[in-house]
Amino acid sequence: MPKKFMKRYLPTPEKVRSIESLHFLGDILHEPNLWHINRHSVSRAFLIGIFLGFVPMPFQMAAAAFMAIWINANLPLSVALVWISNPLTMPPMFYFNYKVGAWILDRPVLAFEFQLSWSWLSGRLVDIGVPLYVGSLVVATMAGCTAYLVIQFLWRRKIRTDWQVRRHARKALKKARRQARNQAS
């Protein structure tokens, strides 16, 4: 993964530490692993952010921050990735999660008919909520684990490619020096 690209868009640790509303966290924000951009912290951040992005819950960003601190993932990236579920993407994501949950629980998919009343909410909460959360947990787990594995694979591939490029460059340089020595003698 391009480290420079990520560093350009993520806030610096100093900037986050200077936010006064976060001072209640104390020394937690001084943990260097929360800010490092390496294969492990970034892949964990993708796991957290994408997992929580697929789960319908309030305060997803706070949950992502706490989970990032708990498992030493990149904190700003974990919080930012939660925004894959935003007001534009939430309806199709959660409808898909609901359909997956209904399929897993072998329930029929209910037609969408919303009424803003307490009786409708209390009557439909179990009918819609249980398949929604079952589907959300299944899809979130699959998407988060897939993101983790993809980031690990891409990061390793990038490192392997960089090593091969450097190795070829060193071989070419050795060959050029050898030819220059042979021509000089």
MITOR-278249 format. One record per residue (C-alpha): residue number from 1; residue in three letters; y, x, z. Coordinates in steps of 0.25 Angstrom, whole numbers, plus 5000, padded with zeros to 4 digits. Last residue first. Example, Ala and Ser with C-alpha at 12.3 -4.5 7.8 and 13.67 -1.06 7.14 Angstrom:
<sites>
@i=2&aa=SER&Y=4996&X=5055&Z=5029;
@i=1&aa=ALA&Y=4982&X=5049&Z=5031;
</sites>
This chain:
<sites>
@i=185&aa=SER&Y=4991&X=5166&Z=4925;
@i=184&aa=ALA&Y=5003&X=5156&Z=4924;
@i=183&aa=GLN&Y=4995&X=5147&Z=4915;
@i=182&aa=ASN&Y=4984&X=5146&Z=4925;
@i=181&aa=ARG&Y=4993&X=5144&Z=4937;
@i=180&aa=ALA&Y=5000&X=5133&Z=4930;
@i=179&aa=GLN&Y=4987&X=5127&Z=4926;
@i=178&aa=ARG&Y=4982&X=5128&Z=4941;
@i=177&aa=ARG&Y=4995&X=5122&Z=4946;
@i=176&aa=ALA&Y=4994&X=5110&Z=4936;
@i=175&aa=LYS&Y=4979&X=5107&Z=4940;
@i=174&aa=LYS&Y=4983&X=5108&Z=4955;
@i=173&aa=LEU&Y=4995&X=5098&Z=4952;
@i=172&aa=ALA&Y=4985&X=5089&Z=4945;
@i=171&aa=LYS&Y=4975&X=5089&Z=4956;
@i=170&aa=ARG&Y=4986&X=5086&Z=4966;
@i=169&aa=ALA&Y=4991&X=5074&Z=4958;
@i=168&aa=HIS&Y=4977&X=5069&Z=4956;
@i=167&aa=ARG&Y=4975&X=5070&Z=4971;
@i=166&aa=ARG&Y=4988&X=5063&Z=4974;
@i=165&aa=VAL&Y=4985&X=5052&Z=4965;
@i=164&aa=GLN&Y=4971&X=5050&Z=4971;
@i=163&aa=TRP&Y=4977&X=5050&Z=4985;
@i=162&aa=ASP&Y=4987&X=5039&Z=4981;
@i=161&aa=THR&Y=4976&X=5031&Z=4975;
@i=160&aa=ARG&Y=4968&X=5032&Z=4987;
@i=159&aa=ILE&Y=4980&X=5028&Z=4996;
@i=158&aa=LYS&Y=4983&X=5016&Z=4987;
@i=157&aa=ARG&Y=4968&X=5012&Z=4987;
@i=156&aa=ARG&Y=4968&X=5013&Z=5002;
@i=155&aa=TRP&Y=4980&X=5004&Z=5004;
@i=154&aa=LEU&Y=4975&X=4994&Z=4994;
@i=153&aa=PHE&Y=4962&X=4993&Z=5001;
@i=152&aa=GLN&Y=4968&X=4991&Z=5015;
@i=151&aa=ILE&Y=4978&X=4981&Z=5010;
@i=150&aa=VAL&Y=4967&X=4973&Z=5003;
@i=149&aa=LEU&Y=4958&X=4973&Z=5015;
@i=148&aa=TYR&Y=4970&X=4968&Z=5024;
@i=147&aa=ALA&Y=4974&X=4958&Z=5014;
@i=146&aa=THR&Y=4960&X=4953&Z=5013;
@i=145&aa=CYS&Y=4959&X=4952&Z=5028;
@i=144&aa=GLY&Y=4971&X=4944&Z=5029;
@i=143&aa=ALA&Y=4968&X=4935&Z=5018;
@i=142&aa=MET&Y=4954&X=4932&Z=5023;
@i=141&aa=THR&Y=4958&X=4930&Z=5037;
@i=140&aa=ALA&Y=4970&X=4921&Z=5033;
@i=139&aa=VAL&Y=4962&X=4913&Z=5024;
@i=138&aa=VAL&Y=4951&X=4910&Z=5035;
@i=137&aa=LEU&Y=4962&X=4908&Z=5046;
@i=136&aa=SER&Y=4970&X=4899&Z=5037;
@i=135&aa=GLY&Y=4958&X=4891&Z=5032;
@i=134&aa=VAL&Y=4954&X=4888&Z=5047;
@i=133&aa=TYR&Y=4969&X=4885&Z=5050;
@i=132&aa=LEU&Y=4971&X=4876&Z=5039;
@i=131&aa=PRO&Y=4958&X=4869&Z=5040;
@i=130&aa=VAL&Y=4961&X=4866&Z=5055;
@i=129&aa=GLY&Y=4975&X=4862&Z=5053;
@i=128&aa=ILE&Y=4973&X=4852&Z=5042;
@i=127&aa=ASP&Y=4964&X=4842&Z=5048;
@i=126&aa=VAL&Y=4967&X=4846&Z=5062;
@i=125&aa=LEU&Y=4982&X=4845&Z=5060;
@i=124&aa=ARG&Y=4981&X=4832&Z=5052;
@i=123&aa=GLY&Y=4981&X=4822&Z=5063;
@i=122&aa=SER&Y=4991&X=4829&Z=5072;
@i=121&aa=LEU&Y=5001&X=4832&Z=5060;
@i=120&aa=TRP&Y=5000&X=4818&Z=5054;
@i=119&aa=SER&Y=5002&X=4811&Z=5068;
@i=118&aa=TRP&Y=5014&X=4820&Z=5071;
@i=117&aa=SER&Y=5021&X=4817&Z=5058;
@i=116&aa=LEU&Y=5026&X=4824&Z=5046;
@i=115&aa=GLN&Y=5016&X=4820&Z=5036;
@i=114&aa=PHE&Y=5009&X=4829&Z=5026;
@i=113&aa=GLU&Y=4999&X=4825&Z=5016;
@i=112&aa=PHE&Y=4991&X=4836&Z=5009;
@i=111&aa=ALA&Y=4978&X=4832&Z=5006;
@i=110&aa=LEU&Y=4967&X=4836&Z=5015;
@i=109&aa=VAL&Y=4957&X=4847&Z=5011;
@i=108&aa=PRO&Y=4943&X=4842&Z=5015;
@i=107&aa=ARG&Y=4936&X=4849&Z=5026;
@i=106&aa=ASP&Y=4925&X=4859&Z=5025;
@i=105&aa=LEU&Y=4930&X=4868&Z=5036;
@i=104&aa=ILE&Y=4931&X=4880&Z=5027;
@i=103&aa=TRP&Y=4936&X=4871&Z=5015;
@i=102&aa=ALA&Y=4947&X=4865&Z=5024;
@i=101&aa=GLY&Y=4951&X=4879&Z=5029;
@i=100&aa=VAL&Y=4952&X=4884&Z=5015;
@i=99&aa=LYS&Y=4960&X=4872&Z=5011;
@i=98&aa=TYR&Y=4969&X=4874&Z=5023;
@i=97&aa=ASN&Y=4971&X=4889&Z=5020;
@i=96&aa=PHE&Y=4975&X=4885&Z=5006;
@i=95&aa=TYR&Y=4985&X=4875&Z=5011;
@i=94&aa=PHE&Y=4990&X=4886&Z=5020;
@i=93&aa=MET&Y=4993&X=4896&Z=5009;
@i=92&aa=PRO&Y=4998&X=4886&Z=5000;
@i=91&aa=PRO&Y=5008&X=4880&Z=5010;
@i=90&aa=MET&Y=5012&X=4893&Z=5016;
@i=89&aa=THR&Y=5016&X=4901&Z=5004;
@i=88&aa=LEU&Y=5030&X=4896&Z=5002;
@i=87&aa=PRO&Y=5034&X=4895&Z=5017;
@i=86&aa=ASN&Y=5028&X=4908&Z=5020;
@i=85&aa=SER&Y=5014&X=4913&Z=5022;
@i=84&aa=ILE&Y=5014&X=4927&Z=5016;
@i=83&aa=TRP&Y=5025&X=4929&Z=5026;
@i=82&aa=VAL&Y=5014&X=4934&Z=5036;
@i=81&aa=LEU&Y=5015&X=4947&Z=5028;
@i=80&aa=ALA&Y=5028&X=4951&Z=5034;
@i=79&aa=VAL&Y=5023&X=4950&Z=5049;
@i=78&aa=SER&Y=5011&X=4959&Z=5046;
@i=77&aa=LEU&Y=5020&X=4969&Z=5037;
@i=76&aa=PRO&Y=5030&X=4970&Z=5048;
@i=75&aa=LEU&Y=5020&X=4973&Z=5059;
@i=74&aa=ASN&Y=5011&X=4983&Z=5052;
@i=73&aa=ALA&Y=4997&X=4981&Z=5059;
@i=72&aa=ASN&Y=4994&X=4986&Z=5072;
@i=71&aa=ILE&Y=4984&X=4976&Z=5076;
@i=70&aa=TRP&Y=4991&X=4969&Z=5087;
@i=69&aa=ILE&Y=5005&X=4972&Z=5082;
@i=68&aa=ALA&Y=5002&X=4966&Z=5069;
@i=67&aa=MET&Y=4996&X=4954&Z=5076;
@i=66&aa=PHE&Y=5008&X=4952&Z=5084;
@i=65&aa=ALA&Y=5017&X=4953&Z=5071;
@i=64&aa=ALA&Y=5008&X=4944&Z=5063;
@i=63&aa=ALA&Y=5009&X=4933&Z=5074;
@i=62&aa=ALA&Y=5024&X=4934&Z=5075;
@i=61&aa=MET&Y=5025&X=4933&Z=5059;
@i=60&aa=GLN&Y=5015&X=4921&Z=5059;
@i=59&aa=PHE&Y=5024&X=4913&Z=5069;
@i=58&aa=PRO&Y=5018&X=4900&Z=5066;
@i=57&aa=MET&Y=5004&X=4898&Z=5061;
@i=56&aa=PRO&Y=4998&X=4895&Z=5048;
@i=55&aa=VAL&Y=4988&X=4907&Z=5045;
@i=54&aa=PHE&Y=4989&X=4913&Z=5031;
@i=53&aa=GLY&Y=5001&X=4922&Z=5035;
@i=52&aa=LEU&Y=4994&X=4927&Z=5047;
@i=51&aa=PHE&Y=4982&X=4933&Z=5040;
@i=50&aa=ILE&Y=4992&X=4939&Z=5029;
@i=49&aa=GLY&Y=5000&X=4946&Z=5039;
@i=48&aa=ILE&Y=4989&X=4951&Z=5048;
@i=47&aa=LEU&Y=4980&X=4956&Z=5038;
@i=46&aa=PHE&Y=4992&X=4962&Z=5030;
@i=45&aa=ALA&Y=4997&X=4969&Z=5042;
@i=44&aa=ARG&Y=4983&X=4974&Z=5045;
@i=43&aa=SER&Y=4983&X=4980&Z=5031;
@i=42&aa=VAL&Y=4997&X=4986&Z=5033;
@i=41&aa=SER&Y=4993&X=4992&Z=5047;
@i=40&aa=HIS&Y=4980&X=4998&Z=5041;
@i=39&aa=ARG&Y=4985&X=5004&Z=5028;
@i=38&aa=ASN&Y=4998&X=5010&Z=5034;
@i=37&aa=ILE&Y=5012&X=5005&Z=5035;
@i=36&aa=HIS&Y=5015&X=5008&Z=5050;
@i=35&aa=TRP&Y=5024&X=4999&Z=5057;
@i=34&aa=LEU&Y=5015&X=4992&Z=5067;
@i=33&aa=ASN&Y=5007&X=5005&Z=5069;
@i=32&aa=PRO&Y=5020&X=5012&Z=5075;
@i=31&aa=GLU&Y=5020&X=5003&Z=5088;
@i=30&aa=HIS&Y=5035&X=5002&Z=5091;
@i=29&aa=LEU&Y=5035&X=4987&Z=5089;
@i=28&aa=ILE&Y=5026&X=4985&Z=5101;
@i=27&aa=ASP&Y=5036&X=4993&Z=5110;
@i=26&aa=GLY&Y=5043&X=4981&Z=5114;
@i=25&aa=LEU&Y=5040&X=4967&Z=5108;
@i=24&aa=PHE&Y=5052&X=4961&Z=5115;
@i=23&aa=HIS&Y=5061&X=4969&Z=5106;
@i=22&aa=LEU&Y=5057&X=4961&Z=5094;
@i=21&aa=SER&Y=5070&X=4952&Z=5094;
@i=20&aa=GLU&Y=5078&X=4965&Z=5094;
@i=19&aa=ILE&Y=5074&X=4969&Z=5080;
@i=18&aa=SER&Y=5076&X=4984&Z=5081;
@i=17&aa=ARG&Y=5061&X=4987&Z=5082;
@i=16&aa=VAL&Y=5059&X=4980&Z=5068;
@i=15&aa=LYS&Y=5069&X=4989&Z=5062;
@i=14&aa=GLU&Y=5063&X=5001&Z=5068;
@i=13&aa=PRO&Y=5049&X=4998&Z=5064;
@i=12&aa=THR&Y=5055&X=4997&Z=5049;
@i=11&aa=PRO&Y=5054&X=4984&Z=5042;
@i=10&aa=LEU&Y=5044&X=4982&Z=5030;
@i=9&aa=TYR&Y=5049&X=4982&Z=5016;
@i=8&aa=ARG&Y=5051&X=4996&Z=5012;
@i=7&aa=LYS&Y=5040&X=5001&Z=5021;
@i=6&aa=MET&Y=5030&X=4992&Z=5013;
@i=5&aa=PHE&Y=5034&X=4998&Z=5000;
@i=4&aa=LYS&Y=5033&X=5012&Z=5005;
@i=3&aa=LYS&Y=5019&X=5010&Z=5010;
@i=2&aa=PRO&Y=5014&X=5005&Z=4997;
@i=1&aa=MET&Y=5000&X=5000&Z=5000;
</sites>
